[in-house]
Amino acid sequence: MKTGSEDKLVKLNDEGVNAANAYLWTLADTDIETYSVNVQNALQEMDINKVIPGTAEYTTRADWSKGWKSVDPITPTEEMNVGLGNDNYKLNANGEGVTWGADNGLTLLDMVTVEGDGSITVADLDDPRWQSLVEQVSLDEAIQFIECAGDDIENIDSVLLPRTFMNDGPIGFAYDQLAGYKTRWNKSDSAAPTYVSGSEAESTYSMATNPTEPVVAATFNTELIRREGELYGEDALWAKESICICPGVNLHRTPYCARNHEYYSEDSVLTNLCAMAFCEGASSKGLVTQAKHYAFNHQELNRSGLSTFATEQACRENELRCFQGVMSTNTTDTVMTAFNRVGTVFAGAHEGILKQIARNEWGFEGGFVTDMAAAQAAEYMNWCDTVAYGGGLMLASTNGNFANTSFGIMENSRDAIASDTYYQEQMQEGIKYWLYALAHSNIINGLSQTTEIVPVTPWWQMALYVADGILAALTALFVFLGLKSKKKVKE
């Protein structure tokens, strides 16, 4: 029977196939002008045959007998080594600078209007006040905001943005990160309508109990999937959580991908529709979704820095179509980029997918953030290239993730950043997209123009400081006693 959904999905009933249930679709006249606006090639270097001719044999619609031969090991060309070098942007003195720390008298709340029915309207992204708001942010706040977007999004006091909690999905908020509704609440929040104290039976309720995405997609029921998104949004309100890193929107390219349980299907259109339905439901409750992993992530093992190659046509008809729905309609507010490379360039620093396709062609207005930039990944997922080419924020718990890289932490390059106008413009652009996304979230609940953000040191952090001090004192004492004992032995 027909599901009644706008996308015309059809399922069989007990009577079997019925011609009355068929949906007739007539191909309209070819419209080149509408669908080619701002479109241009952006992934030519992903085609290995354009870089090293004759390397691979592709399967085509005309000839399915080709494309089954394994590819021999290749030696990267000089052109390929540019991307593999992980150092594509060099900070340099240019331009007249940008404005930081301005006193424009704005807060994030000024960009939000509460309607009579309680719904909110956010100022359009082209409203000049967004730029004025971003110019209130100090350079130091901007560096902190960009470099430390790990388990949460850093507060920006100058624009009244509180710390924003963000955790993993996509089968619900990961329990190892968010152990129940009580985790984020403090007693000072007790007046909130969705406050949950530690003494309540629901306080340790696990939200990671939803079906995996392939099971969800197998329902072919977008109404049900939208309701699932609403459920996530309800959980977020009770858990004081604002961002869930989901849904997974990559394609099932192989059954051996260990992340397939986070991705809907092997069909790009089905994935597109499922993701849109979920994000619509979640956002209706003020939960910011974060579609991942953009793009071409097809394996879990050894995915860090992996180069992926395909023709641009294949990319656009398959993998990218999965993301196109939620990004072109701005149904998802944010997007997480992938660990792998697009060709030889890190996905989170690839202008083709970040600027040309996402921004220029699809009109995506949300924020980008990398996947976890830690350990060996922090070198190629570096903050310098990521920000310069439109990648937004760094998923790092602390800036220490970059301390042992060749780039070091952003703070150590502050003077070089301050003299690079282009780079600062990219920083402000990325921050603006994120502020715009968060203005649509439940983080606005409870804020007012009289709200003040006051830094508080929790008891556990103070205990750690005390413990560090005691350990340092004991270490010094033992060193002193050791040296004294050694001196007596010599005597």
C-alpha positions as CSV (number, residue, x, y, z in Angstrom):
1,M,0.0,0.0,0.0
2,K,1.1,3.6,-0.4
3,T,2.7,5.1,2.7
4,G,1.2,8.5,1.9
5,S,4.6,10.2,2.3
6,E,5.6,13.0,0.0
7,D,8.5,11.0,-1.4
8,K,6.1,8.3,-2.7
9,L,7.7,5.3,-1.1
10,V,5.6,2.2,-1.6
11,K,5.4,-1.1,0.3
12,L,3.7,-4.4,-0.4
13,N,0.6,-5.5,1.4
14,D,-0.6,-9.0,2.1
15,E,-2.3,-9.1,-1.3
16,G,0.9,-8.7,-3.1
17,V,1.6,-6.3,-6.0
18,N,-1.3,-4.1,-7.1
19,A,-1.1,-1.9,-10.1
20,A,-3.1,0.8,-8.2
21,N,-0.2,1.2,-5.9
22,A,2.3,2.1,-8.6
23,Y,3.5,5.7,-8.8
24,L,3.8,7.0,-12.3
25,W,6.7,9.3,-12.9
26,T,7.2,11.2,-16.1
27,L,10.6,12.4,-17.1
28,A,10.4,16.2,-17.7
29,D,12.2,18.0,-20.3
30,T,15.9,18.4,-19.7
31,D,16.6,21.5,-17.7
32,I,20.3,22.2,-18.0
33,E,20.2,25.8,-16.7
34,T,18.5,25.2,-13.3
35,Y,20.6,22.3,-12.4
36,S,24.0,23.6,-13.5
37,V,24.0,26.9,-11.5
38,N,27.4,27.2,-9.8
39,V,28.3,23.7,-10.7
40,Q,31.8,22.9,-11.9
41,N,34.3,20.1,-11.7
42,A,35.6,19.8,-8.1
43,L,37.0,16.2,-7.9
44,Q,39.1,15.6,-11.0
45,E,42.2,14.8,-8.9
46,M,40.2,11.9,-7.3
47,D,40.3,10.1,-10.7
48,I,43.6,8.2,-10.4
49,N,43.6,7.8,-14.2
50,K,43.8,11.5,-14.6
51,V,46.8,11.6,-12.3
52,I,48.6,8.5,-13.5
53,P,47.0,7.4,-16.8
54,G,46.0,3.8,-17.2
55,T,46.3,2.9,-13.5
56,A,42.7,1.6,-13.0
57,E,40.0,0.0,-15.2
58,Y,36.5,1.2,-14.4
59,T,33.2,-0.6,-14.6
60,T,30.8,1.4,-16.8
61,R,27.1,1.0,-17.6
62,A,28.1,0.0,-21.1
63,D,30.6,-2.6,-20.1
64,W,30.2,-4.5,-16.8
65,S,33.0,-6.9,-17.7
66,K,35.6,-4.3,-16.8
67,G,36.7,-3.0,-13.4
68,W,37.4,-6.3,-11.7
69,K,41.2,-6.3,-11.9
70,S,43.2,-5.4,-8.8
71,V,45.3,-2.2,-9.1
72,D,49.1,-2.6,-8.9
73,P,51.0,-0.6,-6.3
74,I,51.7,2.9,-7.4
75,T,54.4,5.5,-6.7
76,P,52.9,8.9,-5.9
77,T,53.7,11.6,-8.4
78,E,55.1,15.0,-7.5
79,E,51.6,16.4,-7.8
80,M,50.2,13.8,-5.4
81,N,52.9,14.4,-2.9
82,V,51.8,18.0,-2.4
83,G,48.5,16.7,-0.9
84,L,50.2,13.9,1.0
85,G,52.7,16.3,2.5
86,N,49.9,17.6,4.9
87,D,51.3,21.2,4.6
88,N,49.4,22.9,1.9
89,Y,48.7,26.3,3.4
90,K,51.5,28.5,4.7
91,L,50.6,31.3,7.1
92,N,51.8,34.6,5.5
93,A,51.4,38.3,6.0
94,N,48.7,39.7,3.7
95,G,45.8,42.1,3.6
96,E,44.7,44.8,6.0
97,G,43.6,42.6,8.8
98,V,40.2,41.9,10.3
99,T,38.3,43.2,13.3
100,W,38.4,41.2,16.5
101,G,37.0,42.1,20.0
102,A,34.7,44.9,18.7
103,D,32.0,46.4,21.0
104,N,29.0,46.1,18.8
105,G,26.5,45.4,21.6
106,L,25.2,42.2,20.2
107,T,24.6,38.7,21.6
108,L,23.6,35.5,19.9
109,L,20.0,36.1,21.3
110,D,19.8,39.2,19.1
111,M,19.8,36.9,16.1
112,V,16.8,35.0,17.3
113,T,13.1,36.0,17.3
114,V,10.6,34.2,19.5
115,E,7.2,34.0,17.6
116,G,3.8,34.1,19.3
117,D,3.4,30.4,19.1
118,G,6.7,29.8,20.9
119,S,8.7,28.9,17.8
120,I,11.8,30.7,16.9
121,T,13.1,32.4,13.8
122,V,16.8,32.9,13.2
123,A,18.1,35.8,11.2
124,D,19.2,34.9,7.7
125,L,22.9,34.1,7.3
126,D,23.3,37.1,4.9
127,D,22.1,39.5,7.6
128,P,25.0,41.9,8.2
129,R,24.6,41.5,12.0
130,W,26.1,38.1,11.8
131,Q,29.4,39.6,10.7
132,S,29.1,42.3,13.4
133,L,28.5,39.5,16.0
134,V,31.5,37.5,14.8
135,E,33.7,40.7,15.0
136,Q,32.9,40.9,18.8
137,V,34.8,37.6,19.3
138,S,38.4,38.1,20.4
139,L,41.2,36.4,18.5
140,D,42.1,34.3,21.6
141,E,38.4,33.2,21.9
142,A,38.4,32.3,18.2
143,I,41.6,30.1,18.6
144,Q,40.1,28.3,21.6
145,F,36.8,27.8,19.9
146,I,38.3,26.4,16.7
147,E,41.1,24.2,18.3
148,C,39.2,22.6,21.1
149,A,35.8,21.4,19.7
150,G,36.1,17.9,21.3
151,D,33.5,16.5,23.6
152,D,31.7,19.9,23.6
153,I,31.8,23.2,21.8
154,E,33.7,25.9,23.7
155,N,31.8,28.9,25.1
156,I,32.3,32.4,23.6
157,D,31.5,34.8,26.4
158,S,31.7,37.9,24.2
159,V,28.6,36.8,22.3
160,L,26.8,35.0,25.1
161,L,27.4,31.5,23.7
162,P,27.5,29.0,26.6
163,R,29.4,25.8,26.5
164,T,27.5,23.4,24.2
165,F,27.5,19.7,24.9
166,M,28.1,17.3,21.9
167,N,28.3,13.6,22.0
168,D,28.3,10.6,19.7
169,G,25.4,8.8,18.0
170,P,23.9,7.4,15.9
171,I,22.0,4.7,17.9
172,G,21.3,7.3,20.6
173,F,23.8,9.3,22.8
174,A,26.7,7.0,23.5
175,Y,26.5,5.7,27.1
176,D,30.2,5.8,27.7
177,Q,30.1,9.5,27.0
178,L,26.7,10.4,28.4
179,A,25.8,8.0,31.2
180,G,22.1,8.9,31.7
181,Y,20.0,12.0,31.9
182,K,21.7,13.3,35.0
183,T,25.2,13.6,33.6
184,R,25.0,17.3,32.4
185,W,22.8,18.7,35.1
186,N,23.8,20.7,38.2
187,K,21.6,21.6,41.2
188,S,21.7,25.2,39.9
189,D,19.7,24.0,36.9
190,S,16.9,22.6,39.0
191,A,14.4,25.2,37.8
192,A,14.6,23.9,34.2
193,P,11.5,22.0,33.1
194,T,13.5,19.0,31.9
195,Y,15.9,18.9,34.9
196,V,16.7,15.4,36.1
197,S,18.4,14.9,39.5
198,G,20.7,12.0,40.3
199,S,18.2,10.6,42.7
200,E,15.5,10.0,40.1
201,A,14.9,6.6,38.6
202,E,15.5,7.8,35.1
203,S,18.8,9.5,35.9
204,T,21.0,6.7,34.6
205,Y,18.7,5.9,31.7
206,S,20.7,4.8,28.6
207,M,19.8,6.6,25.4
208,A,22.0,4.3,23.2
209,T,19.2,1.8,22.7
210,N,17.9,2.7,19.2
211,P,18.1,0.3,16.2
212,T,21.1,0.6,13.9
213,E,20.7,2.6,10.7
214,P,20.4,-0.4,8.3
215,V,17.4,-1.7,10.3
216,V,15.9,1.8,10.2
217,A,16.4,2.1,6.5
218,A,14.8,-1.3,5.9
219,T,11.5,0.1,7.1
220,F,11.3,2.4,4.1
221,N,9.1,4.5,6.4
222,T,10.2,8.2,6.5
223,E,7.3,9.1,8.9
224,L,8.7,6.6,11.4
225,I,12.2,7.8,10.9
226,R,11.1,11.4,11.5
227,R,9.6,10.2,14.8
228,E,12.9,8.6,15.7
229,G,14.6,12.0,15.2
230,E,12.0,13.5,17.5
231,L,12.8,10.9,20.1
232,Y,16.5,11.9,19.9
233,G,15.4,15.5,20.3
234,E,13.4,14.7,23.4
235,D,16.3,12.8,24.9
236,A,18.5,15.8,24.3
237,L,16.2,18.1,26.3
238,W,16.1,15.7,29.3
239,A,19.8,15.2,29.1
240,K,20.8,18.9,28.6
241,E,22.5,17.9,25.4
242,S,22.5,20.0,22.2
243,I,24.4,18.2,19.5
244,C,24.3,14.5,18.5
245,I,27.0,13.3,16.1
246,C,24.6,11.6,13.7
247,P,23.2,10.4,11.4
248,G,25.9,8.4,9.5
249,V,25.3,9.2,5.9
250,N,28.0,7.3,4.0
251,L,27.2,4.6,1.5
252,H,27.5,0.8,2.0
253,R,30.3,0.3,-0.6
254,T,31.4,-3.0,0.9
255,P,29.9,-5.4,3.5
256,Y,33.2,-5.4,5.3
257,C,33.1,-1.8,6.5
258,A,33.0,-1.8,10.3
259,R,30.9,1.4,10.3
260,N,28.1,0.0,8.2
261,H,25.9,-0.2,11.3
262,E,26.1,3.6,11.3
263,Y,25.1,4.1,7.7
264,Y,21.7,3.5,6.2
265,S,22.2,1.5,3.0
266,E,23.9,0.8,-0.3
267,D,21.4,3.0,-2.1
268,S,22.2,6.7,-2.2
269,V,18.6,7.9,-2.7
270,L,17.3,5.8,0.2
271,T,20.1,7.1,2.4
272,N,19.3,10.6,1.3
273,L,15.6,10.3,2.3
274,C,16.2,8.5,5.6
275,A,18.8,11.1,6.7
276,M,16.5,14.0,5.8
277,A,13.6,12.5,7.7
278,F,15.7,11.9,10.8
279,C,17.3,15.4,10.8
280,E,13.9,17.0,10.4
281,G,12.6,15.2,13.4
282,A,15.6,16.0,15.6
283,S,15.8,19.7,14.7
284,S,12.1,20.1,15.5
285,K,13.1,19.6,19.1
286,G,16.1,21.9,19.0
287,L,18.7,19.1,18.6
288,V,21.6,19.9,16.3
289,T,22.4,17.0,14.1
290,Q,25.9,16.3,12.7
291,A,25.8,14.2,9.5
292,K,29.0,12.2,9.1
293,H,31.5,11.2,7.7
294,Y,31.8,13.7,4.8
295,A,32.9,12.0,2.6
296,F,34.0,8.7,1.1
297,N,34.6,6.8,4.4
298,H,34.3,3.1,3.6
299,Q,36.4,1.4,6.1
300,E,37.2,1.6,9.8
301,L,40.6,-0.2,10.0
302,N,43.5,1.9,8.8
303,R,41.2,4.8,7.8
304,S,43.5,7.5,9.0
305,G,45.0,9.3,6.0
306,L,43.8,6.7,3.5
307,S,43.6,8.1,0.0
308,T,40.3,7.4,-1.8
309,F,40.0,7.5,-5.6
310,A,36.9,7.5,-7.9
311,T,35.6,9.3,-10.9
312,E,33.7,12.6,-10.2
313,Q,30.6,11.2,-11.8
314,A,30.6,8.1,-9.5
315,C,31.2,10.4,-6.5
316,R,28.3,12.7,-7.4
317,E,25.8,9.9,-8.3
318,N,26.5,7.8,-5.3
319,E,28.4,8.9,-2.1
320,L,27.7,12.7,-2.4
321,R,24.1,12.2,-3.2
322,C,23.7,10.6,0.2
323,F,24.7,13.9,1.8
324,Q,23.1,16.2,-0.7
325,G,19.6,16.0,0.8
326,V,20.4,17.1,4.3
327,M,23.1,19.6,3.2
328,S,21.3,21.3,0.3
329,T,18.1,21.8,2.4
330,N,20.1,22.7,5.5
331,T,18.1,20.0,7.4
332,T,21.3,19.1,9.2
333,D,22.9,22.0,11.1
334,T,26.5,20.7,11.1
335,V,28.6,18.1,9.3
336,M,31.6,16.0,10.5
337,T,34.3,15.4,7.9
338,A,36.0,12.1,7.4
339,F,39.4,10.7,8.5
340,N,40.3,9.7,4.9
341,R,41.6,11.8,2.1
342,V,39.8,12.9,-1.0
343,G,42.4,11.8,-3.6
344,T,45.5,12.8,-1.7
345,V,44.1,15.8,0.3
346,F,42.5,15.4,3.8
347,A,38.7,15.4,3.5
348,G,38.5,18.1,6.1
349,A,40.7,20.4,4.1
350,H,39.5,19.7,0.6
351,E,38.1,22.9,-1.0
352,G,36.3,20.8,-3.7
353,I,33.9,19.1,-1.3
354,L,33.8,21.8,1.4
355,K,33.6,25.0,-0.6
356,Q,32.7,24.3,-4.2
357,I,30.2,21.4,-3.7
358,A,28.8,22.1,-0.2
359,R,28.8,25.9,-0.2
360,N,28.6,27.0,-3.8
361,E,26.5,24.3,-5.3
362,W,24.3,23.0,-2.5
363,G,24.1,26.2,-0.4
364,F,25.0,24.5,2.9
365,E,24.9,27.1,5.7
366,G,26.0,24.8,8.7
367,G,29.2,24.3,10.4
368,F,32.0,21.8,9.6
369,V,34.1,19.9,12.2
370,T,36.7,17.3,11.8
371,D,36.6,13.8,13.2
372,M,38.9,13.1,16.2
373,A,42.2,14.9,15.6
374,A,44.4,12.9,17.9
375,A,47.6,10.9,17.9
376,Q,49.0,10.3,14.4
377,A,45.9,11.8,12.8
378,A,46.6,15.3,14.3
379,E,49.5,15.8,11.8
380,Y,47.5,15.5,8.6
381,M,44.2,16.7,10.2
382,N,46.1,19.9,11.1
383,W,44.4,23.1,12.1
384,C,46.3,25.2,9.5
385,D,45.0,23.4,6.4
386,T,41.6,22.7,7.9
387,V,40.7,26.3,8.6
388,A,42.3,27.7,5.5
389,Y,40.3,25.5,3.2
390,G,36.9,25.7,4.9
391,G,37.0,22.8,7.3
392,G,35.7,24.7,10.4
393,L,36.5,23.3,13.8
394,M,38.9,20.7,15.2
395,L,37.5,17.7,17.1
396,A,40.1,17.8,19.8
397,S,39.6,17.6,23.6
398,T,42.5,20.0,24.2
399,N,45.0,21.9,22.1
400,G,47.6,19.5,23.4
401,N,46.5,17.1,20.6
402,F,48.6,19.3,18.3
403,A,51.5,19.9,20.6
404,N,53.7,17.2,19.2
405,T,52.9,17.9,15.5
406,S,55.1,19.9,13.2
407,F,52.4,22.7,13.4
408,G,52.2,22.9,17.2
409,I,49.2,24.5,18.9
410,M,47.5,27.5,17.3
411,E,48.4,29.8,20.2
412,N,52.0,29.4,19.4
413,S,51.3,30.8,15.9
414,R,49.1,33.6,17.1
415,D,51.3,36.4,15.7
416,A,51.5,34.7,12.3
417,I,47.8,34.2,12.3
418,A,47.2,37.9,13.3
419,S,49.2,39.0,10.2
420,D,47.4,36.7,7.7
421,T,44.1,38.4,6.7
422,Y,42.9,35.6,4.5
423,Y,43.4,33.1,7.2
424,Q,41.5,35.2,9.8
425,E,38.7,35.7,7.3
426,Q,38.4,31.9,7.1
427,M,38.4,31.7,10.9
428,Q,35.5,34.2,11.1
429,E,33.6,32.5,8.4
430,G,33.8,29.1,10.1
431,I,32.7,30.7,13.4
432,K,29.8,32.4,11.8
433,Y,28.5,29.2,10.3
434,W,28.7,27.6,13.8
435,L,27.0,30.4,15.6
436,Y,24.2,30.3,13.0
437,A,23.8,26.5,13.5
438,L,23.7,26.9,17.3
439,A,21.1,29.7,17.2
440,H,18.7,27.0,15.9
441,S,19.4,24.7,18.9
442,N,18.1,24.1,22.4
443,I,21.1,25.9,23.8
444,I,18.9,29.1,23.4
445,N,16.5,27.7,26.0
446,G,16.8,29.6,29.3
447,L,19.1,32.3,27.9
448,S,18.1,35.9,28.3
449,Q,19.8,39.3,27.6
450,T,20.6,39.5,31.4
451,T,22.3,36.1,31.4
452,E,26.0,36.1,32.5
453,I,28.5,33.4,31.8
454,V,30.6,32.8,34.9
455,P,33.6,30.5,34.8
456,V,33.2,27.8,37.5
457,T,35.8,25.3,38.6
458,P,34.0,22.1,39.5
459,W,35.0,20.2,42.7
460,W,36.6,17.3,40.7
461,Q,38.8,19.6,38.8
462,M,39.9,21.4,42.0
463,A,40.6,17.9,43.4
464,L,42.8,17.2,40.4
465,Y,44.7,20.4,40.9
466,V,45.3,19.5,44.6
467,A,46.3,16.0,43.7
468,D,48.8,17.4,41.1
469,G,50.2,19.7,43.7
470,I,50.7,16.9,46.2
471,L,52.3,14.6,43.7
472,A,54.7,17.3,42.6
473,A,55.6,18.0,46.2
474,L,56.2,14.3,46.9
475,T,58.3,13.9,43.7
476,A,60.5,16.8,44.8
477,L,60.8,15.3,48.3
478,F,61.8,11.9,47.0
479,V,64.3,13.4,44.6
480,F,65.8,15.4,47.5
481,L,66.0,12.3,49.8
482,G,67.5,10.2,47.0
483,L,70.2,12.8,46.4
484,K,70.9,13.1,50.1
485,S,71.1,9.3,50.5
486,K,73.5,9.1,47.6
487,K,75.7,11.8,49.1
488,K,75.9,9.8,52.4
489,V,76.9,6.7,50.6
490,K,79.8,8.5,48.9
491,E,81.0,9.9,52.2
